[in-house]
Amino acid sequence: MVLSFAIVSLPFNPVKLAFLVAWVYLCLYFVQRVQFSPLVPEKYKPTANIVTLFVGPLLLLILLIVDTIKKSAEGKGGFFEIARQQIQKALADRRSAEPVRQADSTISLLNSSGSELKEIYGHGDNKGQARHVLFLTEQIIANALEQRASDILIDPKDDATYTVRLRIDGFLRTVKQLKADTCKAIVNSIKAVSSMDISEKRRPQDGAFMAKRGEETASFRVASAGVLNGEKLSIRVLNKDAGVFALADVGLTKKQCAVVERAIKKPSGMILICGPTGSGKTTTMYAILNQIDRLTRNVITVEDPIEAVLPEASQIEVNPRADITFAKTLRSILRQDPDVICVGEIRDEETAEIALRASQTGHLVLATIHCDSNATALVRLLDLGVSPLLLSSGLSLLVSQRLLRRLCKRCKRRARLTQSLIQELRKKGLGHKHIFDAAGCKYCSKTGYFERTAVCDLLIITDQIKENIANNKALVTELRTQGNKKDRANLRWEGLKKAASGITSLEEIKRVVG
């Protein structure tokens, strides 16, 4: 049987059809590229999109050639140089975003005298169980450092289970659940390396330890408390990078940086930083100290605890057990010829009065206080018993701040704004084209945010404000009723400017400032 095949002639050329389909898809792809390309001015993008639908890759190729020639003439590098730099940056970010390897054997936990935690477990009867507990303890600490946690919370969920949570960018995340027996051993190991009494389960205790990995060292402050179903452990990760921050790194605008720099150049006066717990007051205080020439000015700090090492500065840590308090240390500091005095926190009338009197006698004083705003800072100092005359003559600058989460650069998306909101932003002189929303990706753990920045409200204490504080009792009543509202409006305005620059989102401003 002979089979014969007939060659069927197609009414179209398949090669040309494939080329046409590919060209259409490329045109559509490059329309999207042109829409988000910085090479095309915003006002020309609608026209460029229409042209790109027909000429596709040709337009983009022309733009790249023009840009490369222009940048090469200016000595800045063209598109391909920029692309190469962006690829290198992306690879570096990817390496930094790699998940934590379990059993990071390079980390070592040390107590205040430098003894390692594994030395404590080296002489036990059950060495296998001890090694397992040591492994889990080091893993929890290593994970916290890798994920930029500010706090580690270990607390009982019920009789049989403990949870391990990390506070990252201000939010708690549950990262691990462990059996009660295992986690109790972990709690005891952390208490042991923190020089705490492991036999005491009910009375609150405080301690501290360090973690060393390679050349890097991190410090931790530990607090324990007896709670229902067991014992809770709270571990604060001290910010070791605070000692190298500048004012711009914290989040202050150029105008605000100039105001602070003028204040620190004065030989006397008090700069008071206020905000709620966890608002970054200490980091801002370190950033201000980094602007001071510590070689020509004698800088002495009183802190609880010391979070970062400042070269050429004398740092004293408060220790109530040894009767080293803020007030007593401040008295002794005044006999050590200081130029700049830094008070970690004003907690009582005695500390406030000594600090304010020092600011009147030729010393620049930096201090923090827990309160909501600049207005409530003044009210709280008055409530502590500080005289209005002393307060008015000592203060020179108030800084109120909050921390806003930064949008993840990898996944942020353009915000869909209503027309009324756009009009409202325009009335305030703010653009809307760079306002983004959080999306969420692997890099930011699906949150849409990565790291934080400060939003600040500065109040310069002018002669008129000094006079009002000293003589006008009605001002205090006004501060109690209207001051906090006004300061929140200022913080909201500063936050909106950051949102208009694409740094944070409108939702984050609403969450933090209201």
Buried (B, 14 or more C-beta within 10 A) or exposed (E): EEEEEEEEEEEEEEEEEEEEEEBEEBBEBBBEBBEEBEBBEEEEBEEBBEBBBEBBBEBBEEBBEEBBEEBEEEEEBBBEEBEEEEEEEEEEEEEEBEEEEEEBEEBBBBBEEEEBBBEBBEEEEEEEEBBBBBBBBBBBBBBBBBBBBBBBBBBBBEEEEBBBBBBBBBEEBEBBEBEBEBBBBBBBBBBBBBBBEBEEBEEEBBBBBBBBBEEEEBBBBBBBBEEEBBBBBBBBBBBBEBBEBEBEBBBBBEEBBEBBEEBBEEEBBBBBBBBEEEBBBBBBBBBBBBBBEBEEBBBBBBBBBBBBEBEEBBBBBBEEEEEBBBBBBBEEBBEEEBBBBBBBBBBEBBBBBBBBBBBBEEBBBBBBBBBBBBBBBBBBBBEBEBEBEBBBBBBBBBBBBBBBBBBBEBBBEEBEBEEEBBEBBEEEEBEBEEBBBBBBBEBBBEBBBBBBBBBBBBBEBEEEBBEBBBEEEEBBEEBBEEBBEBBBEBBBBBBBBBBBEBBBBBBBBEEBBE
